[in-house]
Amino acid sequence: MSSRFAALADDILASAVARAGGTPGVVAVATDREGDFYAGAAGVRQLGADQPMTTDSVMLLASCTKAVTGVAVMQCVEEGLLDLDRPAREYTPELGAIEVLDGFAPDGEPRTRKPRREVTLRDLLLHVSGFGYDFFSEDLRRYRVARDVPDTLSCTFGSIQDVLLHDPGARWTYGCGIDWAGRAVEAVRGQRLGEVFAERIFAPLDMHDIAFEMNADMLARRAAIHLRAPDGQLAAAPDLMLPQSPEMHMGGAALYASIGEYTKFIRMILNDGQGPQGRVLAADTVTAMAANGLGAIKCSPWVTSNPQFANSGDFFPGLSKSWGLTFQIVDGDAPTGRPAGSLSWAGLANTYYWIDRRNGLGGIWSSQVLPFQDVGCYPGFVDFETAVYRYR
């Protein structure tokens, strides 16, 4: 790593914290195939408290969890335990009762119908199943209120038993499908998802500081979520935390970790499935996960139905984007320097990562702020990634 890059990266993190409307704290790590070549932190874990943000601060990874669940699914596929093209209800029967939302009656009562075909595991991983999130769909929000569906943050099985927004395969809609895929893993493994992760993914990758249920040491290092008000002001919400004895290990949203642990996962993908303590996936499985699985369908921008949780937005507007088996894929070169075919995704509380298999580079940037794609958080990630390509 060049001293110029290290100084520039430090400045990017410091600026993200110091500028008006910035983030309270941030951690960023960059890696190549051999190991981390930069790790930095700036700011504080919680506004009004005296704990500085450190590189071992524990963050809610939120939807960064999805890629880990995708790996657990593909391990089962390799062993013949799961078939991506079989109806997913064969592994999690409750999915067979889920119908498609077909509008609302004049009194507000939802209308539903049977889907035109069954949901497969591949649909779930590719986000073409029809499952959505209520903070990205006003119709889904109305349905969940009408049917009294538990909040997603409750980490209950009931929270994902809602409705499809369209027929399977009709279009790309980002949602809770990978939580259902995690249930399929539990069914064939006979273990809770966290146990599967610990044994089959975290152990061979030497990942220890990561879990659905935090131990006392992790809890002591947890960075608080902050909420940005419409006027731009931030307020700490230290009690906003996912249940720590959850009914369900949510494979789409619920891991906590220090950020350097996640770059161990990124390196596994960069190294075609190989970890320091053993192979996690076959190389051809990694290649399959990194390939466009949507055909002519493309990922679309998201539109918020809950501005407290997420802004409307997109990554690299105007650049075509596809989806692989739990990763977004840029179809062309991104302005940061990330080349076509690279993988990425994010977590709701403003955590962002990318994986560039061509150049053997990746990184992650994490703040703990809502709403998603926050103006004080996301631009710093773009600057950080750009610096990796220009000055490393």
VENGIBEL-V629663 format. One line per field, one symbol per residue. ss: DSSP state (A for helix, B for strand, O for the rest). Layout:
ss->???
//
This chain:
ss->OOAAAAAAAAAAAAAAAAOOOOOOBBBBBBBBOOOBBBBBBBBBOOOOOOOBOOOOOBBBBBOOAAAAAAAAAAAAAAOOOOOOOOBAAAOOAAAAAOOBBBBBOOOOOBBBBOOOOOOBAAAAAAOOOOOOOAAAOAAAAAAAAAOOOOOAAAOOAAAAOOOBOOOOOOOOOOOOAAAAAAAAAAAAAOOOAAAAAAAAAAOOOOOOOBBOOOOAAAAAOBOOBBBBOOOOOBBBBOOOOOOOOOOOOOOOOOBBBBAAAAAAAAAAAAOOOBBOOBBOOOAAAAAAAOOOOOOOOOOOOBOOOOOOOBOOBOOOOOOOBBBOOOOBBBOOOOOOOOOOOOBBBBBOOOBBBBBBOOOOBBBBBBOOBBOBOOOOOAAAAAAAAAAAAAAO
//
